Every structure is written in structure tokens, then in C-alpha cells.
Amino acid sequence: MADSNTRDGDSHHTQDLMRYVQRVHAAHNPGLQSAFDAPGRFDIPAIQLGASESKLLTLLMRLIVAKKVVEVGTLAGYSALRLADGLGDDGKVWTIEYEPQHAEVAEQVIESAGYSDRIEVLTGAGAYVLPTLEDYGPFDAVFVDADKESYPFYGRWAARNIRQGGLLIGDNAYVFGELLDESERGEAMRQFHEESTEYFDTTCIPTPEGMLIGVRK
């Protein structure tokens, strides 16, 4: 149940509450913990998903019995590991990272976790790398957590390359509170939201940063 305040955006989240539910439902094994901590060890931005949102990725992949997944925005490989956990041994994640240093760290993290056979890290801009993957499609899911101005491009690419019933998932759907602003990022993210409804049955989950989820029609 919810009341009018929580439906309009009020939240019961506290740090203690979040730590409890993450410990119970989204605990890390050593490989995941190493990936989660990697930004601090390698001096790269610690902007990866939270534990609960990333566990949601795993569960969504299991629900659709995903085998082929594309991720745009690798960082240190944490979300790629969570995606791969939902695929089984015969699945594959292609993950794209613009920053060569981040890609190198991700490859180390993924190898250390024992997932090199299921995750391939591709270095470069998503706009250039994504077309090189099309022959491997159609894909079961595309997860986007990259440069916000390019989300409309990523959404259109996903619409062309995801199978019917597959998933588009976009993190930072609130674009750091700028969604309704007349900023470049705000306008791009609104375009991503609105265009996605043409090809996907969508909702936006009210995670701290907002997560758009769409099922390909």
C-alpha cells in the first residue's frame, strides 16, 4: 500500500534501511565486492549502480531467460558481472566503455571474478561500437548507463536490435534531477523517455536515480 505522499515521491529510504535490505537481498560475493570497490582502488569515479539496482539486473535477465546482452557503459565491470550472473554459463555480455583506463580495469576485474568467458569488454564510443555488434543480434536486453546526451541514440539502436519481449533498461533516467530542465541532458533524457514508449511497453522505477525499463513490443 502507499499513501498520496509516497505516490508523489516521498520516500522512507534511510541509510540504515538501505544497508539492511542490501545485506539481506543483494549481498556481494568476493568477485562482486572486488568489482564494486575497484573504482576506489584505481582512482576512477565511483558512479556504479547500487547493490539493489544491480541485483535487479540479474533477476530481470533470469526472468526473460536472456542469453545475449549489450551494456553501454562498463566503468569497472560491476554491472556487467551482475548482468552475466543472470545469463547462465552459455550467455554473453558485450559491454562498451569509452575510457581506455576504465576498460582496462574492467577486464582485470572480470578476469579475477572468473567471467572472461561470458563478458567481452569493447573500448570506444557507443555510437561507433554498437553498429559492429548488430550481426550478433537480435539481443535479449540492452542496458544503458553511459553519457546521458547520447541516450536517444542508444534507445533507437536498442529498438532496432532487441527481440520482441526483450528489455531496454536505462539508468539515471532522472538525469541527476535535470529531467524537466531545459538543459541539453534534460532534453536528451526526455527524448529517450518519450521515444522509448513507441517501441517498448515502459515504466520508470523510482530508484534513487530513476531506472527506465521497457519490454520490446
C-alpha positions as CSV (number, residue, x, y, z in Angstrom):
1,M,0.0,0.0,0.0
2,A,1.0,3.6,-0.5
3,D,-0.4,7.0,0.5
4,S,-0.7,10.1,-1.6
5,N,2.7,11.4,-0.3
6,T,4.7,8.3,-1.2
7,R,2.9,8.1,-4.6
8,D,4.1,11.7,-5.2
9,G,7.7,10.9,-4.4
10,D,8.2,10.9,-0.6
11,S,10.4,8.1,0.5
12,H,11.1,6.0,3.6
13,H,14.7,5.4,2.5
14,T,17.3,5.9,5.2
15,Q,21.0,4.7,5.1
16,D,20.3,2.1,7.8
17,L,17.3,0.8,6.0
18,M,19.1,0.6,2.7
19,R,22.1,-1.2,4.3
20,Y,19.7,-3.8,5.8
21,V,17.8,-4.6,2.6
22,Q,21.1,-4.7,0.6
23,R,22.6,-7.1,3.1
24,V,19.6,-9.4,3.0
25,H,18.7,-9.3,-0.7
26,A,21.7,-8.1,-2.7
27,A,24.8,-9.2,-0.8
28,H,28.1,-9.4,-2.7
29,N,30.3,-12.4,-3.2
30,P,34.0,-11.7,-3.3
31,G,34.1,-11.1,-7.0
32,L,31.2,-8.6,-6.9
33,Q,32.7,-6.9,-3.9
34,S,36.1,-6.5,-5.6
35,A,34.3,-5.0,-8.7
36,F,32.2,-2.7,-6.5
37,D,35.4,-1.5,-4.7
38,A,37.5,-1.2,-7.9
39,P,36.9,2.5,-8.5
40,G,38.5,3.4,-5.2
41,R,41.5,1.2,-5.9
42,F,42.1,2.5,-9.3
43,D,41.2,6.2,-8.9
44,I,38.2,6.2,-11.3
45,P,34.8,7.7,-10.5
46,A,32.7,5.6,-8.1
47,I,29.5,6.0,-10.1
48,Q,28.5,2.4,-10.4
49,L,25.0,1.1,-9.7
50,G,23.9,0.4,-6.1
51,A,23.7,-3.1,-4.9
52,S,19.9,-3.4,-5.1
53,E,19.6,-1.9,-8.6
54,S,22.3,-4.2,-9.9
55,K,20.7,-7.3,-8.3
56,L,17.5,-6.2,-10.2
57,L,19.5,-6.5,-13.4
58,T,20.4,-10.1,-12.5
59,L,16.8,-11.0,-11.8
60,L,15.5,-9.4,-14.9
61,M,17.9,-11.4,-17.0
62,R,16.7,-14.6,-15.4
63,L,13.1,-13.7,-15.9
64,I,13.5,-13.3,-19.7
65,V,16.0,-16.2,-19.9
66,A,18.5,-13.9,-21.5
67,K,21.5,-15.2,-23.5
68,K,22.8,-12.2,-25.4
69,V,23.1,-8.8,-23.7
70,V,24.7,-5.5,-24.6
71,E,25.8,-2.9,-21.9
72,V,26.7,0.6,-22.8
73,G,28.9,2.0,-20.0
74,T,31.2,-0.5,-18.3
75,L,33.1,1.6,-15.7
76,A,34.9,-1.1,-13.6
77,G,32.7,-4.0,-14.6
78,Y,30.4,-4.3,-11.6
79,S,27.1,-4.1,-13.5
80,A,28.4,-6.4,-16.3
81,L,29.1,-9.0,-13.7
82,R,25.5,-8.6,-12.3
83,L,24.1,-9.0,-15.8
84,A,26.2,-12.0,-16.5
85,D,25.1,-13.6,-13.3
86,G,21.6,-13.7,-14.8
87,L,22.6,-15.4,-18.1
88,G,24.0,-18.8,-17.2
89,D,27.2,-20.3,-18.4
90,D,26.2,-20.2,-22.1
91,G,25.3,-16.5,-22.2
92,K,27.3,-13.5,-23.2
93,V,27.5,-9.8,-22.3
94,W,29.1,-7.3,-24.7
95,T,30.0,-4.3,-22.6
96,I,31.2,-1.0,-24.1
97,E,33.4,1.5,-22.3
98,Y,34.6,4.8,-23.7
99,E,37.5,5.4,-21.4
100,P,40.5,3.1,-22.1
101,Q,41.6,3.1,-18.4
102,H,38.2,2.1,-17.2
103,A,38.1,-0.7,-19.8
104,E,41.4,-2.0,-18.7
105,V,40.3,-2.0,-15.1
106,A,37.1,-3.8,-16.0
107,E,39.0,-6.5,-17.9
108,Q,41.1,-7.1,-14.8
109,V,38.1,-7.2,-12.5
110,I,36.1,-9.5,-14.8
111,E,39.1,-11.9,-15.2
112,S,39.6,-12.0,-11.5
113,A,36.0,-12.9,-10.9
114,G,36.2,-15.7,-13.5
115,Y,33.8,-14.2,-16.0
116,S,36.1,-13.6,-19.0
117,D,34.4,-16.3,-21.0
118,R,31.0,-14.6,-20.6
119,I,31.9,-10.9,-20.8
120,E,33.7,-9.1,-23.6
121,V,34.8,-5.5,-22.9
122,L,34.9,-3.3,-26.0
123,T,36.6,0.0,-25.9
124,G,35.3,3.1,-27.8
125,A,32.3,5.4,-28.2
126,G,29.0,3.6,-28.1
127,A,27.9,5.3,-31.3
128,Y,30.8,3.6,-33.2
129,V,30.9,0.3,-31.4
130,L,27.2,-0.6,-31.3
131,P,26.9,-1.0,-35.1
132,T,29.7,-3.5,-35.1
133,L,27.6,-5.8,-32.8
134,E,24.5,-5.9,-34.9
135,D,25.4,-9.2,-36.6
136,Y,25.2,-10.9,-33.2
137,G,21.7,-9.8,-32.6
138,P,18.8,-9.8,-32.0
139,F,19.7,-9.3,-28.4
140,D,17.7,-10.1,-25.3
141,A,18.5,-6.9,-23.4
142,V,20.3,-3.7,-23.7
143,F,21.4,-1.9,-20.5
144,V,22.4,1.8,-20.8
145,D,24.4,3.6,-18.2
146,A,26.7,6.0,-20.2
147,D,26.8,9.6,-21.5
148,K,23.3,11.0,-21.0
149,E,23.3,13.2,-24.1
150,S,23.5,10.0,-26.2
151,Y,20.6,8.1,-24.6
152,P,18.2,8.8,-27.6
153,F,20.7,7.2,-29.9
154,Y,21.2,4.2,-27.6
155,G,17.4,3.9,-27.3
156,R,16.8,3.9,-31.0
157,W,19.6,1.4,-31.5
158,A,18.1,-0.9,-28.9
159,A,14.7,-0.7,-30.6
160,R,16.2,-2.0,-33.8
161,N,18.2,-4.7,-32.2
162,I,16.3,-6.2,-29.3
163,R,14.0,-9.1,-29.9
164,Q,10.3,-8.9,-29.2
165,G,9.9,-9.4,-25.4
166,G,13.4,-8.3,-24.8
167,L,14.3,-5.5,-22.4
168,L,15.7,-1.9,-22.6
169,I,17.0,-0.7,-19.3
170,G,18.3,2.8,-18.8
171,D,19.8,4.0,-15.6
172,N,19.9,7.7,-14.4
173,A,16.5,8.2,-16.0
174,Y,16.1,11.3,-13.8
175,V,19.4,12.6,-15.1
176,F,20.5,13.8,-11.7
177,G,17.4,15.9,-11.2
178,E,17.6,17.6,-14.6
179,L,14.9,15.6,-16.4
180,L,12.5,18.6,-16.5
181,D,15.2,21.2,-17.1
182,E,15.8,23.0,-20.4
183,S,19.4,21.6,-20.4
184,E,21.0,19.5,-23.1
185,R,21.0,16.5,-20.8
186,G,17.4,17.1,-19.7
187,E,16.1,17.4,-23.2
188,A,18.0,14.3,-24.3
189,M,16.7,12.2,-21.5
190,R,13.1,13.4,-22.1
191,Q,13.6,12.3,-25.7
192,F,14.8,8.9,-24.5
193,H,11.8,8.5,-22.3
194,E,9.3,9.6,-24.9
195,E,10.8,7.7,-27.9
196,S,11.1,4.5,-25.9
197,T,7.3,4.3,-25.5
198,E,6.8,3.9,-29.3
199,Y,8.7,0.6,-29.4
200,F,8.6,-0.6,-25.7
201,D,6.0,-1.1,-23.0
202,T,7.7,1.0,-20.4
203,T,7.8,2.2,-16.8
204,C,10.3,4.2,-14.8
205,I,11.2,2.7,-11.5
206,P,11.7,5.3,-8.7
207,T,15.2,4.1,-7.7
208,P,17.3,7.0,-6.3
209,E,18.5,7.8,-9.9
210,G,15.5,6.5,-11.8
211,M,15.6,3.4,-14.0
212,L,13.6,3.1,-17.2
213,I,12.5,-0.4,-18.1
214,G,10.8,-1.3,-21.3
215,V,9.7,-4.6,-22.9
216,R,10.0,-4.6,-26.7
217,K,6.6,-4.7,-28.3
